[in-house]
């Protein structure tokens, strides 16, 4: 046995894990409170999502509305929402990536 150690201090590990968990929860709340926007058709359709990916708003320019061609409008809406979700995922990586990597090194945690 090695005097004084060899084993990590469990109290210290628990405190580290708790701090990381608090940091992760704060980052997740910040994401939920942050809006990002995506657009399609040169800005004819704009979608706003939260950083966590919840659709918050959709703006459709009247020029995008053609009663004879609703398929194009639907495609523009989908493209705008996908663009906004891609921006939300990028924001998630920026905010949560470093925290998840830090948690990944701790035994017993599912990262």
Secondary structure, DSSP 4 states (H G I P E B T S, - for coil): --TT-SS--HHHHHHHHHHHHHHHHHHHHHHHH-EEEEEETTTTEEEEEETTS-EEEEEE-GGG--TT-HHHHHHHHHHHHHHHHHHHHHHHHHHHHHHHHHHHTSTT---
